[in-house]
Amino acid sequence: MPPFRSSQVSSSVWLTVIVCGLGYFVDIYDLILFTIVRQESLADLGVTGGAVLDASELILNAQMVGMLIGGLLFGVLADRKGRLSVLLGSILLYSVMNIANAFVTSVPMYALFRFLSGIGLAGELGIAITLVSEIMPKRTRGYGTTLVASLGILGAVAAYGVHTLTDWRLAYIIGGVMGLALLLMRVRIGESEMFRSVERTQGVSRGNVALLFSPKRIGRYLSCVAIGVPIWYVIGILVAFSPEFTRESGGASNVVAGQGVMWAYVGLATGDLASGLLSQLLGSRKRSVLLFILATAAMAAVYLYTPEKTAQVTYLMCGVLGVCVGYWAVFVTTAAEQFGTNLRATAATTIPNVVRGSLVPAILAFSALRHAWQHEAFELRLAATVVGGVVFVLALVGWLFLRETYGKDLDFVEH
């Protein structure tokens, strides 16, 4: 019996899971660092007043566009060349670019380096989840992918902790160095036997984007994207701009965005464990996802419409929002399970990054609406409500058409 069908989980498999989790830890540290150091770093570059929000939107959009490109690039390469070698390449790119971020001197340079960092960061999660999904037994792989996501999410907490001890430039350097150190750990991981089997099979097209987006599969793909969009709406808009939302509510003026992000990611780590374990307990990915989407919509409304929030209340709400969007592990696992081995890495790498990239039109819409309503009493709240309404409707429609994948045998190919 091939090793990838074994019902036992060996120590080497768990080592792979843990190392993949640590890799995602570094990925999240680097991915979220700009949000944490946003205000300080832009002030250091001479950006003040209303220009801070505009510069923040530009840099976040540049990073997300980079992740869209990188997700496609590294996903296709991982299906064609193998999971491990491509994973190492993505880590090298984002590590070097994050070190480069420590030496920016202008907003355009900042945006360029975050764009290049985004390309590299895009490869980590999807390939790691693909690898873990292919080496774990089908009935227990949810535990492995949950562990990867939960370890990774704590990278945001580490980013905030490091930033409190250093300045923003050194925080970027530390992230880059951690990534380079991770390259040494990755050499201890073996390639997926499922991939090796497909690689030896003649006539199987691997990493074929046209095959992935064919009429037969595009519905599966878009359903996966739709259920993940609320996660980045919450992180990229509600939490990232928590100081502005709190002030507009008539509340405290001393909210720090980085601290809001930290508490949101503490919640995310908790939610990832809860949603992953719930999906295993229920024997259903779909039901777990639906419960968390509904909880997210309800909590977003509470967050936006609670008046006169104190800093402590805002941080608490950011943490609860994090728990609600903590179905990231189940979402990415579901995306990986939807497709055959010859397309799995492409799908699992591009889908999370399309979701992250959905923050670009969401922020553009949010920006356009807040400028259109700039003389209204609650311009930010109104803009966020409209964008959120669209996001949650799309998520529920995607959920309706989503396939249940719990316990599905992943040893198959797409033709």
Protein Blocks (a to p, Z undefined) as FASTA:
>chain_A
ZZklcfbdcfklmmmmmmmmmmmmmmmmmmmmmmmmmmmmmmmnopahjllmmmmmmmmm
mmmmmmmmmmmmmmmmmmmnojklmmmmmmmmmmmmmmmmmmgcbfklmmmmmmmmmmmm
mmmmmmmmmmmmmmpcfklmmmmmmmmmmmmmmmmmmmmmmmmmmcfklmmmmmmmmmmm
mmmmmmmpccdfklmmmmmpghiaehilklmmgmklmmmmmmmmmmmmmmmmmmmmmmmm
mmmmmmmnopafkbcfklmmmmmmmmmmmmmmmmmmmmmmnopaklmmmmmmmmmmmmmm
mmmmmghiafklmmmmmmmmmmmmmmmmmmmmmmmmmpcfklmmmmmmmmmmmmmmmmmm
mmmmmmmmmmmmmmbmblmlmmmmmmmmmmmmmmmmmmmmpccfehiafbbcdZZ
